[in-house]
Amino acid sequence: KQWYQRRVAITAGIEEKDSSYNSGIKTEERLVLILGNCRHTILTIIPILLQTFKAHGYIANSDDSIDNKSLEQYSSLERSIFDKYVNSKENFVFGDIQQFLEPNSFPWDSCNFPVGVSIYVQELALKLVLAQAELQNIEKDLLKRIIGHLLENVTVRVCGAISEVDRFSKNGAVQAKLDLMTCLELFKDNMSQRCRRTMYDTLDSIPSADINTEDETVLKMLLDKFKQQNSVIFSCLDYNLTNEASFGLTNYGSPGDGVSRRRSQKRVKGKGPRSPPPASVSANTEI
């Protein structure tokens, strides 16, 4: 009950001076809560209302126009809120490192031999950990969808910056390979297949003719050193999103899914699970 009251109070913009659950809520946190409300409304509330109206004859069973219109309106609202939240997260993740991702912003053709992973890769990892932590604390069900979207942008920007380099020296090629291999180690388990393929294709496109066995040994050593020094970051990013449903409504569930699962495990043997919500929303519907 307290969880529900907190959600309603925040999304309605009600500020109670003596309320501890409603103080200090940032705009981005409110957006996440509203996204959770939209998800719950689309998958639970609207189907139940439509089923009830049809059962009492207010809507013809064959009339799907109201179903589609209701879903379309909430989907449009959800998309606009999602875009606003993701844009703010993109500014947070890429704001400080945008200068490093501009074409030829780094002297790839005249740099020294690498001594470690580039700073922009370290910043990306840290910012994504912080974005993940915010979602886990507020609306964990949105973690896959939003982090997956951010990883798509990471792939586009990092691979785009390296692909547009005019010329690599041997040292520059080793540095670029080190940065891409580190990104893959950090994010590959939670990237889509398309992102992983883009990363590997970009990695293969970096000139390797002048890179000898000794260089490859040093490259691997630097990668292992980074993993050891940043084991906490790797542990924080050690979640698997690719085994969940695809982005969109198929990933959605009611806000009480975790509670429902725990309760279902305690059911008396012989009693079946709770019946699923009405099937007014197709499982393949996407926002």
C-alpha angles and dihedrals in degrees: 000000000000090000091052093047090050092051094048094045094050097045092046091052094239112160115198114187094210096043117107096190095058103044124104096011111160124220092248091053090052090052091053091051091049090051089054090050091051091050092050092046094050097047102033118012101044095046091049093049093047092048091050093048091049092047090056094044099250090121127031113246090230094052109098096162094093091047092052094043093050093049092045093054094049092042090054091050091047093050093052092049092045092051092049093050095044091049090055090049092048090054089049095048100040103026098092096039102041090104090060092053097055115111111276092355088137122058095244092165098050109026126124123255108286120262096183148341116309117263094242091062091052091049092050091053094048095047092049090051090053092047090050092050091053092052094046091054095049114022113359093179090070093054097096096045098048099037089046090054091050091050089053088057092046089055094047095048100041096042091042092053093050095042091056095054109123098210138003126207117206091262092048091050091052091049092049091048091049092051094048094045089051091051089051092050091049101043112013096100090057099037123099117251089254092056093048091048091050091050093049092045091052090047091053091049093061110101110257103171094105096041110102133192093270091054091050090051091053090046092054091046092053091049092050090047091053091050092051094047093047100039090131092058091048089050091051091050092046096111125113117225099164094076092060126084120289122272115286134036095339086071093052128103136159118286089250096055093117092051091045091053092050091048093047090056089059096051119127112262110262096035115106126229122274115282114257122249116278113286096239089119115063116233088232095053111123133193 
